Amino acid sequence: MPTIYEMKENRNNIGQQLKKEKNELYQMSNDTSVSMEDIKAKKDRIGDIEQRFDIVSEQLNEAEKNQKAQAQKMQSDFSRLDDEGKVVKAKAEVYRHMLAPNEYSKPSTEALQLLHAIPAGNESGGDELLATNMIKEVITAPTVTNKLRELSPVTNIKGLELPRIMFTIDDDDFITDLETAKEVKAKGDSVSFNRFKSKLKVEVSDTVIHGSDIDLVSYIENGLKSAAAAKEKRVAFTKTPKVGEEHMSFYQTGAITEVTGVDIYNAVVNALADLHEDYREQASIVMRYSDFIKVTSALSNGTTNFFDAPPERIWGKPVKFMDGAVDPVVGHFAYFRLNYDGSTYDTDKDVDKGIYKFVLTAWYDQKRTLDSAFRIAKVAPEVPEGV
């Protein structure tokens, strides 16, 4: 039995052929050199194609009706599910209605209650937003594709403003790092996060939206998480940021102190040593895996095997590998934060292809609250004296 997508493709092909045959009939009717026998034969052929088109359309409508009924039956009963299953089913109700509101009814009251959702147009302030905890799971759940999320706070707070430093001590000159003191004096003692638009897009096929709840929910949410993580890490390590987004990159010109070494190993060692002890104790290293392999190869040197050793053994600090970190970034990553400030959704459908498009527009910002908590490790080979 063909899939709904294949049936739609077949109907589209027959429809195109029918259109072509009708155009030819029109041309033949206006050409007096064409015999009436040929015109009759063309009309008979058009009649056959129309019947085929009607049959395929009827089969397609029946298949869509059956799929819809099956999905709605799956959607109807919460009582037989455990708590995790109920949440998945509630999310599936929300996503199906978002993507195909003409096919699927609005989420049930039980689904909205489970997700702590405010229906669209609600007097208490609801608009076309995903349920609050759905957004938090999509935006703040850790993903393996952006290792910065394993080091840095990720929040979902409107109008976020933070103190530049994490603590204060009354009646004491507690900032012992001169670089930090200068930064606080120059930039102020608080940091405000702004709103930069980011569109996260997922394409969902007919078979997925009409399939199981867990497949639908995991497909959409994994897609959104992957899109968010890809955007975040690209912006964090770009050396050519968009205008207005310069502060999001660790490589922002002139922002973070650069520390050099004759090779990657020495550059990272020097960068760690250059950090003030308040940051060095909690420091991590973000670098390319290819650079780490160069370090382990050089240190092994045919005698000691560093290839089987954990990365922390090399520098005594946690190491995260990210290909965008062309120059290793060393620092206390609690002073780097990603914040999402509001989001809306939009949907569309490509009828011919049977593809639903789910677009989550999120407003976010990512900032270092203290540049002095970081160093950039750069390789600068020593120049021989006299050169």
Kinemage of the C-alpha trace (Angstrom):
@kinemage 1
@onewidth
@group {chain A} dominant
@subgroup {mainchain}
@vectorlist {calphas} color= white
{ca met a 1} P 0.000 0.000 0.000
{ca pro a 2} L 1.511 3.363 -1.011
{ca thr a 3} L 2.058 6.056 1.609
{ca ile a 4} L -0.011 9.246 1.675
{ca tyr a 5} L 2.962 11.139 0.311
{ca glu a 6} L 3.283 8.707 -2.621
{ca met a 7} L -0.462 8.928 -3.281
{ca lys a 8} L -0.237 12.724 -3.380
{ca glu a 9} L 2.667 12.497 -5.800
{ca asn a 10} L 0.665 10.156 -8.044
{ca arg a 11} L -2.373 12.438 -7.975
{ca asn a 12} L -0.174 15.447 -8.757
{ca asn a 13} L 1.373 13.630 -11.747
{ca ile a 14} L -2.064 12.637 -13.078
{ca gly a 15} L -3.287 16.207 -12.582
{ca gln a 16} L -0.359 17.582 -14.565
{ca gln a 17} L -1.033 15.107 -17.376
{ca leu a 18} L -4.737 16.040 -17.360
{ca lys a 19} L -3.870 19.720 -17.649
{ca lys a 20} L -1.523 18.978 -20.564
{ca glu a 21} L -4.160 16.915 -22.418
{ca lys a 22} L -6.804 19.636 -21.993
{ca asn a 23} L -4.419 22.259 -23.367
{ca glu a 24} L -3.785 20.037 -26.397
{ca leu a 25} L -7.527 19.564 -26.920
{ca tyr a 26} L -7.975 23.321 -26.938
{ca gln a 27} L -5.269 23.699 -29.577
{ca met a 28} L -6.767 20.884 -31.694
{ca ser a 29} L -10.241 22.453 -31.511
{ca asn a 30} L -8.895 25.659 -33.007
{ca asp a 31} L -7.015 23.896 -35.778
{ca thr a 32} L -9.349 23.179 -38.732
{ca ser a 33} L -6.836 20.712 -40.164
{ca val a 34} L -7.406 18.320 -37.244
{ca ser a 35} L -10.142 15.742 -37.867
{ca met a 36} L -13.113 15.319 -35.550
{ca glu a 37} L -12.067 11.687 -35.043
{ca asp a 38} L -8.776 12.862 -33.516
{ca ile a 39} L -10.607 15.390 -31.338
{ca lys a 40} L -13.011 12.674 -30.152
{ca ala a 41} L -10.082 10.375 -29.338
{ca lys a 42} L -8.465 13.175 -27.327
{ca lys a 43} L -11.720 13.793 -25.424
{ca asp a 44} L -11.990 10.074 -24.656
{ca arg a 45} L -8.409 10.069 -23.328
{ca ile a 46} L -9.167 13.099 -21.158
{ca gly a 47} L -12.219 11.293 -19.769
{ca asp a 48} L -10.080 8.276 -18.836
{ca ile a 49} L -7.511 10.481 -17.077
{ca glu a 50} L -10.256 12.345 -15.189
{ca gln a 51} L -11.644 9.043 -13.926
{ca arg a 52} L -8.166 7.982 -12.777
{ca phe a 53} L -7.727 11.344 -11.021
{ca asp a 54} L -11.074 10.916 -9.219
{ca ile a 55} L -10.227 7.365 -8.118
{ca val a 56} L -6.811 8.359 -6.745
{ca ser a 57} L -8.325 11.402 -5.007
{ca glu a 58} L -10.968 9.219 -3.374
{ca gln a 59} L -8.333 6.735 -2.176
{ca leu a 60} L -6.179 9.568 -0.855
{ca asn a 61} L -9.090 11.153 1.021
{ca glu a 62} L -9.923 7.798 2.599
{ca ala a 63} L -6.310 7.213 3.639
{ca glu a 64} L -6.061 10.696 5.180
{ca lys a 65} L -9.371 10.186 6.981
{ca asn a 66} L -8.141 6.879 8.434
{ca gln a 67} L -4.846 8.366 9.555
{ca lys a 68} L -6.597 11.309 11.154
{ca ala a 69} L -9.021 9.011 12.977
{ca gln a 70} L -6.170 6.834 14.187
{ca ala a 71} L -4.190 9.818 15.460
{ca gln a 72} L -7.232 11.321 17.185
{ca lys a 73} L -7.937 7.969 18.844
{ca met a 74} L -4.353 7.917 20.109
{ca gln a 75} L -4.876 11.465 21.326
{ca ser a 76} L -8.053 10.816 23.296
{ca asp a 77} L -7.072 8.736 26.326
{ca phe a 78} L -4.682 9.896 29.091
{ca ser a 79} L -5.862 7.519 31.822
{ca arg a 80} L -3.879 4.484 30.665
{ca leu a 81} L -0.524 6.339 30.586
{ca asp a 82} L 2.164 6.958 33.201
{ca asp a 83} L 3.226 10.529 34.010
{ca glu a 84} L 5.918 10.669 31.333
{ca gly a 85} L 3.547 9.248 28.716
{ca lys a 86} L 0.905 11.826 29.611
{ca val a 87} L 3.354 14.682 29.038
{ca val a 88} L 4.400 13.249 25.671
{ca lys a 89} L 0.764 12.869 24.613
{ca ala a 90} L -0.055 16.407 25.767
{ca lys a 91} L 2.861 17.792 23.754
{ca ala a 92} L 1.760 15.787 20.714
{ca glu a 93} L -1.707 17.342 20.963
{ca val a 94} L -0.166 20.811 21.001
{ca tyr a 95} L 2.192 20.165 18.093
{ca arg a 96} L -0.468 18.495 15.912
{ca his a 97} L -2.889 21.376 16.400
{ca met a 98} L -0.141 23.909 15.692
{ca leu a 99} L 0.859 22.208 12.472
{ca ala a 100} L -2.557 21.138 11.210
{ca pro a 101} L -5.318 23.124 12.967
{ca asn a 102} L -7.888 22.133 10.344
{ca glu a 103} L -7.241 18.442 10.958
{ca tyr a 104} L -6.692 18.364 14.715
{ca ser a 105} L -8.761 20.006 17.418
{ca lys a 106} L -7.316 22.305 20.054
{ca pro a 107} L -5.377 20.597 22.869
{ca ser a 108} L -7.578 19.167 25.582
{ca thr a 109} L -7.964 20.817 28.968
{ca glu a 110} L -5.960 17.983 30.532
{ca ala a 111} L -3.115 18.538 28.067
{ca leu a 112} L -3.023 22.277 28.784
{ca gln a 113} L -3.031 21.646 32.517
{ca leu a 114} L -0.201 19.138 32.259
{ca leu a 115} L 1.922 21.625 30.303
{ca his a 116} L 0.934 24.677 32.382
{ca ala a 117} L -0.148 26.324 29.135
{ca ile a 118} L -2.203 29.478 28.642
{ca pro a 119} L -4.538 29.151 25.623
{ca ala a 120} L -4.129 31.643 22.792
{ca gly a 121} L -6.090 34.834 23.402
{ca asn a 122} L -6.541 34.167 27.123
{ca glu a 123} L -7.321 37.279 29.176
{ca ser a 124} L -4.464 36.500 31.553
{ca gly a 125} L -1.942 37.209 28.832
{ca gly a 126} L -1.663 34.098 26.696
{ca asp a 127} L -0.703 34.609 23.058
{ca glu a 128} L 0.624 32.324 20.344
{ca leu a 129} L 3.361 30.881 22.528
{ca leu a 130} L 4.340 27.348 23.295
{ca ala a 131} L 3.534 26.221 26.818
{ca thr a 132} L 6.104 27.650 29.232
{ca asn a 133} L 7.722 24.389 30.255
{ca met a 134} L 7.847 23.197 26.631
{ca ile a 135} L 9.912 26.267 25.744
{ca lys a 136} L 12.218 25.677 28.713
{ca glu a 137} L 12.826 22.088 27.671
{ca val a 138} L 13.511 23.031 24.061
{ca ile a 139} L 15.750 25.982 24.941
{ca thr a 140} L 17.507 25.000 28.166
{ca ala a 141} L 17.843 21.211 27.996
{ca pro a 142} L 21.527 20.319 27.503
{ca thr a 143} L 22.493 18.979 24.093
{ca val a 144} L 25.695 17.299 23.073
{ca thr a 145} L 26.002 19.482 19.989
{ca asn a 146} L 26.891 22.660 21.914
{ca lys a 147} L 29.429 21.857 24.628
{ca leu a 148} L 29.192 25.424 25.957
{ca arg a 149} L 25.842 24.412 27.462
{ca glu a 150} L 27.742 21.967 29.685
{ca leu a 151} L 29.868 24.796 31.083
{ca ser a 152} L 27.688 27.901 31.058
{ca pro a 153} L 24.285 28.832 32.518
{ca val a 154} L 21.330 28.757 30.102
{ca thr a 155} L 18.234 30.661 31.211
{ca asn a 156} L 14.816 31.681 29.924
{ca ile a 157} L 14.216 34.996 31.726
{ca lys a 158} L 12.565 38.090 30.292
{ca gly a 159} L 14.562 41.314 30.715
{ca leu a 160} L 17.441 39.524 32.419
{ca glu a 161} L 19.883 41.746 34.300
{ca leu a 162} L 22.748 40.342 36.371
{ca pro a 163} L 25.479 41.712 38.646
{ca arg a 164} L 28.782 41.689 36.811
{ca ile a 165} L 30.478 39.837 39.651
{ca met a 166} L 28.896 37.003 41.604
{ca phe a 167} L 29.431 38.274 45.140
{ca thr a 168} L 30.399 41.336 47.184
{ca ile a 169} L 31.932 41.844 50.611
{ca asp a 170} L 30.860 44.839 52.687
{ca asp a 171} L 33.524 47.281 53.841
{ca asp a 172} L 36.283 45.487 51.987
{ca asp a 173} L 38.169 46.070 48.792
{ca phe a 174} L 37.321 42.540 47.713
{ca ile a 175} L 38.309 42.754 44.004
{ca thr a 176} L 41.967 41.744 44.045
{ca asp a 177} L 42.292 41.358 40.274
{ca leu a 178} L 43.202 44.754 38.817
{ca glu a 179} L 41.874 43.776 35.387
{ca thr a 180} L 38.474 42.918 36.886
{ca ala a 181} L 38.420 46.164 38.869
{ca lys a 182} L 39.112 48.175 35.728
{ca glu a 183} L 36.396 46.313 33.796
{ca val a 184} L 33.761 46.863 36.494
{ca lys a 185} L 34.689 50.549 36.688
{ca ala a 186} L 34.514 50.939 32.891
{ca lys a 187} L 31.357 48.894 32.222
{ca gly a 188} L 29.366 49.232 35.440
{ca asp a 189} L 28.461 46.657 38.059
{ca ser a 190} L 25.516 45.087 36.182
{ca val a 191} L 24.913 43.408 32.820
{ca ser a 192} L 21.674 43.649 30.817
{ca phe a 193} L 20.772 41.014 28.259
{ca asn a 194} L 19.154 42.156 25.011
{ca arg a 195} L 16.870 40.458 22.472
{ca phe a 196} L 18.245 39.163 19.161
{ca lys a 197} L 15.932 37.260 16.833
{ca ser a 198} L 16.746 33.677 15.929
{ca lys a 199} L 14.496 31.505 13.735
{ca leu a 200} L 14.620 27.777 14.458
{ca lys a 201} L 13.023 25.699 11.686
{ca val a 202} L 11.931 22.073 11.530
{ca glu a 203} L 10.277 20.350 8.565
{ca val a 204} L 7.847 17.581 9.528
{ca ser a 205} L 6.500 15.033 7.061
{ca asp a 206} L 2.940 13.735 6.857
{ca thr a 207} L 4.047 10.359 8.158
{ca val a 208} L 5.611 11.896 11.283
{ca ile a 209} L 2.680 14.140 12.203
{ca his a 210} L 0.256 11.245 11.756
{ca gly a 211} L 2.582 8.767 13.457
{ca ser a 212} L 3.135 8.007 17.125
{ca asp a 213} L 3.129 10.716 19.799
{ca ile a 214} L 6.688 10.024 20.924
{ca asp a 215} L 8.062 10.072 17.382
{ca leu a 216} L 6.368 13.402 16.660
{ca val a 217} L 7.469 15.070 19.903
{ca ser a 218} L 11.065 13.822 19.773
{ca tyr a 219} L 11.406 14.732 16.085
{ca ile a 220} L 10.275 18.341 16.593
{ca glu a 221} L 12.104 18.956 19.851
{ca asn a 222} L 15.371 17.359 18.724
{ca gly a 223} L 15.203 19.470 15.581
{ca leu a 224} L 14.640 22.671 17.548
{ca lys a 225} L 17.406 21.852 20.023
{ca ser a 226} L 19.848 21.103 17.217
{ca ala a 227} L 18.963 24.363 15.454
{ca ala a 228} L 19.380 26.368 18.668
{ca ala a 229} L 22.709 24.745 19.507
{ca ala a 230} L 24.070 25.224 15.979
{ca lys a 231} L 23.174 28.920 16.074
{ca glu a 232} L 24.631 29.453 19.555
{ca lys a 233} L 28.010 27.886 18.925
{ca arg a 234} L 28.414 29.472 15.489
{ca val a 235} L 27.851 32.919 16.968
{ca ala a 236} L 30.066 32.180 19.995
{ca phe a 237} L 33.159 31.442 17.887
{ca thr a 238} L 32.738 33.537 14.767
{ca lys a 239} L 35.482 35.977 13.860
{ca thr a 240} L 33.123 37.830 11.516
{ca pro a 241} L 30.040 38.560 13.664
{ca lys a 242} L 26.964 40.373 12.417
{ca val a 243} L 26.716 44.046 13.283
{ca gly a 244} L 25.340 44.327 16.810
{ca glu a 245} L 26.252 40.739 17.707
{ca glu a 246} L 29.979 41.308 18.226
{ca his a 247} L 29.700 40.827 22.000
{ca met a 248} L 28.377 37.279 21.549
{ca ser a 249} L 31.708 36.023 20.177
{ca phe a 250} L 34.679 35.071 22.321
{ca tyr a 251} L 36.787 36.467 19.489
{ca gln a 252} L 35.296 39.965 19.758
{ca thr a 253} L 38.117 42.289 18.773
{ca gly a 254} L 39.956 43.676 21.782
{ca ala a 255} L 37.563 42.188 24.348
{ca ile a 256} L 39.466 39.226 25.840
{ca thr a 257} L 43.173 39.300 26.621
{ca glu a 258} L 45.239 37.155 24.250
{ca val a 259} L 48.113 35.112 25.692
{ca thr a 260} L 50.692 33.558 23.395
{ca gly a 261} L 52.883 30.487 23.461
{ca val a 262} L 55.293 28.765 21.089
{ca asp a 263} L 52.722 25.974 20.533
{ca ile a 264} L 49.178 25.092 21.584
{ca tyr a 265} L 50.305 23.389 24.797
{ca asn a 266} L 52.366 26.344 25.967
{ca ala a 267} L 49.756 28.873 24.860
{ca val a 268} L 47.108 27.173 27.021
{ca val a 269} L 49.540 26.831 29.944
{ca asn a 270} L 50.384 30.528 29.718
{ca ala a 271} L 46.702 31.484 29.408
{ca leu a 272} L 45.834 29.516 32.545
{ca ala a 273} L 48.734 31.085 34.415
{ca asp a 274} L 47.625 34.549 33.318
{ca leu a 275} L 44.135 34.127 34.799
{ca his a 276} L 43.566 35.502 38.263
{ca glu a 277} L 43.274 32.715 40.839
{ca asp a 278} L 39.556 33.459 41.384
{ca tyr a 279} L 38.924 32.341 37.796
{ca arg a 280} L 41.779 29.877 37.344
{ca glu a 281} L 40.526 27.532 40.072
{ca gln a 282} L 37.226 27.013 38.209
{ca ala a 283} L 38.611 27.344 34.693
{ca ser a 284} L 37.830 25.093 31.737
{ca ile a 285} L 39.385 24.895 28.282
{ca val a 286} L 37.484 24.913 24.990
{ca met a 287} L 39.546 23.935 21.953
{ca arg a 288} L 39.551 22.008 18.702
{ca tyr a 289} L 40.060 18.250 18.921
{ca ser a 290} L 42.633 18.439 16.125
{ca asp a 291} L 44.732 20.822 18.239
{ca phe a 292} L 44.458 18.507 21.236
{ca ile a 293} L 45.780 15.608 19.136
{ca lys a 294} L 48.797 17.734 18.188
{ca val a 295} L 49.462 18.306 21.881
{ca thr a 296} L 49.160 14.624 22.844
{ca ser a 297} L 51.408 13.639 19.930
{ca ala a 298} L 54.086 16.125 20.947
{ca leu a 299} L 53.944 15.203 24.646
{ca ser a 300} L 54.008 11.449 23.983
{ca asn a 301} L 57.134 11.785 21.810
{ca gly a 302} L 57.603 8.051 21.624
{ca thr a 303} L 58.056 7.628 25.395
{ca thr a 304} L 54.936 8.394 27.429
{ca asn a 305} L 51.508 7.569 26.012
{ca phe a 306} L 49.112 10.492 26.466
{ca phe a 307} L 46.637 9.248 23.890
{ca asp a 308} L 44.771 7.085 26.402
{ca ala a 309} L 44.877 9.735 29.112
{ca pro a 310} L 41.822 11.922 29.839
{ca pro a 311} L 42.219 15.507 28.557
{ca glu a 312} L 42.229 16.822 32.148
{ca arg a 313} L 45.562 15.075 32.720
{ca ile a 314} L 47.318 17.421 30.295
{ca trp a 315} L 46.482 20.758 31.927
{ca gly a 316} L 44.659 19.722 35.087
{ca lys a 317} L 41.463 21.411 33.855
{ca pro a 318} L 38.297 20.158 32.107
{ca val a 319} L 38.524 20.270 28.315
{ca lys a 320} L 35.624 20.547 25.854
{ca phe a 321} L 36.171 20.014 22.136
{ca met a 322} L 34.497 22.387 19.668
{ca asp a 323} L 35.665 22.801 16.076
{ca gly a 324} L 34.811 26.513 16.109
{ca ala a 325} L 37.423 27.261 18.783
{ca val a 326} L 40.238 27.971 16.328
{ca asp a 327} L 42.157 29.622 19.184
{ca pro a 328} L 41.573 27.871 22.531
{ca val a 329} L 39.390 29.777 24.989
{ca val a 330} L 40.394 29.416 28.650
{ca gly a 331} L 38.338 30.729 31.548
{ca his a 332} L 35.594 30.476 34.138
{ca phe a 333} L 32.566 29.817 31.924
{ca ala a 334} L 30.059 30.645 34.657
{ca tyr a 335} L 30.759 34.217 33.514
{ca phe a 336} L 29.290 33.409 30.088
{ca arg a 337} L 25.522 32.986 29.825
{ca leu a 338} L 22.869 32.235 27.215
{ca asn a 339} L 19.458 33.748 27.862
{ca tyr a 340} L 16.242 33.288 25.882
{ca asp a 341} L 13.765 36.141 26.243
{ca gly a 342} L 10.450 35.172 24.677
{ca ser a 343} L 9.470 33.133 21.650
{ca thr a 344} L 6.598 32.645 19.222
{ca tyr a 345} L 5.782 29.971 16.695
{ca asp a 346} L 4.555 29.933 13.126
{ca thr a 347} L 3.573 27.060 10.863
{ca asp a 348} L 3.028 26.424 7.171
{ca lys a 349} L 2.454 23.491 4.878
{ca asp a 350} L 3.691 22.513 1.439
{ca val a 351} L 0.622 20.686 0.146
{ca asp a 352} L 2.330 19.107 -2.854
{ca lys a 353} L 5.216 17.677 -0.840
{ca gly a 354} L 3.162 16.871 2.237
{ca ile a 355} L 5.657 18.711 4.457
{ca tyr a 356} L 4.658 20.770 7.510
{ca lys a 357} L 6.989 23.579 8.542
{ca phe a 358} L 7.341 24.444 12.217
{ca val a 359} L 9.194 27.697 12.915
{ca leu a 360} L 10.049 28.827 16.433
{ca thr a 361} L 11.171 32.460 16.559
{ca ala a 362} L 13.232 32.933 19.703
{ca trp a 363} L 14.768 36.122 21.048
{ca tyr a 364} L 18.038 35.480 22.812
{ca asp a 365} L 21.379 36.938 23.857
{ca gln a 366} L 24.657 35.415 24.973
{ca lys a 367} L 27.154 37.483 26.914
{ca arg a 368} L 30.264 37.338 29.012
{ca thr a 369} L 29.527 39.120 32.266
{ca leu a 370} L 33.296 39.478 32.795
{ca asp a 371} L 35.834 39.470 29.958
{ca ser a 372} L 38.599 39.319 32.569
{ca ala a 373} L 37.460 35.794 33.518
{ca phe a 374} L 38.733 34.532 30.129
{ca arg a 375} L 41.881 34.327 28.030
{ca ile a 376} L 42.461 33.484 24.370
{ca ala a 377} L 45.437 31.151 23.834
{ca lys a 378} L 47.285 31.914 20.606
{ca val a 379} L 50.328 30.338 19.020
{ca ala a 380} L 53.135 32.830 18.325
{ca pro a 381} L 56.439 31.042 17.624
{ca glu a 382} L 59.491 32.674 19.166
{ca val a 383} L 61.529 34.794 16.811
{ca pro a 384} L 65.298 34.150 17.106
{ca glu a 385} L 67.326 37.065 18.411
{ca gly a 386} L 68.816 39.280 15.757
{ca val a 387} L 66.091 38.498 13.207
